[in-house]
Amino acid sequence: MVYLTRLEHFNAAHKLYNPQWSHEQNEAVFGACANENWHGHNFDLYVTVKGEVEEATGFLIDVKKLKALILQYVIEPLDHKNLNQDVPFLKNKMCSTENLAIAIWEQLQPQLPDHITLHCVKIYETPRICVEYYGE
């Protein structure tokens, strides 16, 4: 089994806010992340795929193809967007980084060739905070 990781980057804004809670409860739980004027991040996205190397090419997957899939199904829908308002696959979800990692997995896994499996989606929200999702 070989693992291959592609790093991408995107910028996006979001707000953590539960509409069923009071403004005070949202501020108590989410702090500055509940700011009514949103806040943004410079996200680093690591996508790791796994599978067997193809004998004819020596590749797990052509990295140009992997890059194109990530750009089309993940980066283009997310980059410079408001995650709460502009991204259809996040509609009606709390836009935490945890839920973002799950949503990215759900967008990307069906697009991969049959001999490739998504192993991990890892997102750095800040240099000190990251989320990893393994499809479990």
Contacts in CASP RR format, 6 or more apart in sequence:
PFRMAT RR
TARGET T0000
AUTHOR 0000-0000-0000
METHOD contacts of the structure
MODEL  1
MVYLTRLEHFNAAHKLYNPQWSHEQNEAVFGACANENWHGHNFDLYVTVK
GEVEEATGFLIDVKKLKALILQYVIEPLDHKNLNQDVPFLKNKMCSTENL
AIAIWEQLQPQLPDHITLHCVKIYETPRICVEYYGE
1 50 0 8 1.000
1 51 0 8 1.000
1 52 0 8 1.000
2 50 0 8 1.000
2 51 0 8 1.000
2 52 0 8 1.000
2 53 0 8 1.000
2 60 0 8 1.000
3 48 0 8 1.000
3 49 0 8 1.000
3 50 0 8 1.000
3 51 0 8 1.000
3 119 0 8 1.000
4 48 0 8 1.000
4 49 0 8 1.000
4 50 0 8 1.000
4 60 0 8 1.000
4 61 0 8 1.000
4 63 0 8 1.000
4 66 0 8 1.000
5 46 0 8 1.000
5 47 0 8 1.000
5 48 0 8 1.000
5 49 0 8 1.000
6 46 0 8 1.000
6 47 0 8 1.000
6 48 0 8 1.000
6 49 0 8 1.000
6 63 0 8 1.000
6 66 0 8 1.000
6 67 0 8 1.000
6 70 0 8 1.000
7 44 0 8 1.000
7 45 0 8 1.000
7 46 0 8 1.000
8 44 0 8 1.000
8 45 0 8 1.000
8 47 0 8 1.000
8 67 0 8 1.000
8 70 0 8 1.000
8 71 0 8 1.000
8 74 0 8 1.000
8 75 0 8 1.000
9 42 0 8 1.000
9 43 0 8 1.000
9 44 0 8 1.000
9 45 0 8 1.000
10 43 0 8 1.000
10 45 0 8 1.000
10 74 0 8 1.000
10 75 0 8 1.000
10 78 0 8 1.000
10 79 0 8 1.000
10 80 0 8 1.000
11 40 0 8 1.000
11 41 0 8 1.000
11 42 0 8 1.000
11 43 0 8 1.000
11 79 0 8 1.000
11 80 0 8 1.000
12 40 0 8 1.000
12 41 0 8 1.000
12 43 0 8 1.000
12 78 0 8 1.000
12 79 0 8 1.000
12 80 0 8 1.000
12 81 0 8 1.000
12 82 0 8 1.000
12 83 0 8 1.000
13 38 0 8 1.000
13 39 0 8 1.000
13 40 0 8 1.000
13 41 0 8 1.000
13 81 0 8 1.000
13 82 0 8 1.000
13 83 0 8 1.000
14 38 0 8 1.000
14 39 0 8 1.000
14 40 0 8 1.000
14 41 0 8 1.000
14 82 0 8 1.000
14 83 0 8 1.000
14 84 0 8 1.000
14 95 0 8 1.000
15 33 0 8 1.000
15 34 0 8 1.000
15 35 0 8 1.000
15 36 0 8 1.000
15 38 0 8 1.000
15 39 0 8 1.000
15 84 0 8 1.000
15 95 0 8 1.000
16 26 0 8 1.000
16 30 0 8 1.000
16 33 0 8 1.000
16 34 0 8 1.000
16 94 0 8 1.000
16 95 0 8 1.000
16 96 0 8 1.000
17 26 0 8 1.000
17 30 0 8 1.000
17 34 0 8 1.000
17 36 0 8 1.000
18 25 0 8 1.000
18 26 0 8 1.000
18 29 0 8 1.000
18 94 0 8 1.000
21 29 0 8 1.000
26 34 0 8 1.000
27 34 0 8 1.000
32 39 0 8 1.000
33 39 0 8 1.000
38 82 0 8 1.000
38 84 0 8 1.000
41 125 0 8 1.000
41 126 0 8 1.000
43 78 0 8 1.000
43 123 0 8 1.000
43 124 0 8 1.000
43 125 0 8 1.000
44 123 0 8 1.000
44 124 0 8 1.000
45 70 0 8 1.000
45 74 0 8 1.000
45 75 0 8 1.000
45 104 0 8 1.000
45 121 0 8 1.000
45 122 0 8 1.000
45 123 0 8 1.000
45 124 0 8 1.000
46 120 0 8 1.000
46 121 0 8 1.000
46 122 0 8 1.000
46 123 0 8 1.000
46 124 0 8 1.000
47 66 0 8 1.000
47 70 0 8 1.000
47 74 0 8 1.000
47 104 0 8 1.000
47 108 0 8 1.000
47 118 0 8 1.000
47 120 0 8 1.000
47 121 0 8 1.000
47 122 0 8 1.000
48 118 0 8 1.000
48 119 0 8 1.000
48 120 0 8 1.000
48 121 0 8 1.000
48 122 0 8 1.000
49 60 0 8 1.000
49 61 0 8 1.000
49 66 0 8 1.000
49 112 0 8 1.000
49 116 0 8 1.000
49 117 0 8 1.000
49 118 0 8 1.000
49 119 0 8 1.000
50 60 0 8 1.000
50 116 0 8 1.000
50 117 0 8 1.000
50 118 0 8 1.000
50 119 0 8 1.000
51 60 0 8 1.000
51 115 0 8 1.000
51 116 0 8 1.000
51 117 0 8 1.000
52 60 0 8 1.000
52 115 0 8 1.000
53 59 0 8 1.000
53 60 0 8 1.000
54 60 0 8 1.000
54 115 0 8 1.000
60 116 0 8 1.000
61 112 0 8 1.000
61 113 0 8 1.000
61 116 0 8 1.000
69 108 0 8 1.000
69 111 0 8 1.000
69 112 0 8 1.000
70 108 0 8 1.000
72 111 0 8 1.000
73 107 0 8 1.000
73 108 0 8 1.000
73 111 0 8 1.000
74 104 0 8 1.000
74 107 0 8 1.000
74 108 0 8 1.000
77 87 0 8 1.000
77 88 0 8 1.000
77 89 0 8 1.000
77 107 0 8 1.000
78 87 0 8 1.000
81 87 0 8 1.000
83 90 0 8 1.000
83 95 0 8 1.000
83 100 0 8 1.000
84 90 0 8 1.000
84 95 0 8 1.000
89 103 0 8 1.000
89 106 0 8 1.000
89 107 0 8 1.000
90 99 0 8 1.000
90 100 0 8 1.000
90 103 0 8 1.000
93 99 0 8 1.000
93 103 0 8 1.000
97 123 0 8 1.000
97 125 0 8 1.000
97 129 0 8 1.000
97 130 0 8 1.000
97 131 0 8 1.000
98 131 0 8 1.000
98 133 0 8 1.000
100 123 0 8 1.000
100 131 0 8 1.000
101 121 0 8 1.000
101 122 0 8 1.000
101 123 0 8 1.000
101 131 0 8 1.000
101 132 0 8 1.000
101 133 0 8 1.000
102 133 0 8 1.000
102 135 0 8 1.000
104 121 0 8 1.000
104 123 0 8 1.000
104 133 0 8 1.000
105 118 0 8 1.000
105 121 0 8 1.000
105 133 0 8 1.000
105 135 0 8 1.000
108 118 0 8 1.000
108 121 0 8 1.000
109 117 0 8 1.000
109 118 0 8 1.000
112 118 0 8 1.000
118 135 0 8 1.000
119 134 0 8 1.000
120 132 0 8 1.000
120 133 0 8 1.000
120 134 0 8 1.000
121 132 0 8 1.000
121 133 0 8 1.000
122 130 0 8 1.000
122 131 0 8 1.000
122 132 0 8 1.000
122 133 0 8 1.000
123 130 0 8 1.000
123 131 0 8 1.000
124 130 0 8 1.000
125 131 0 8 1.000
END
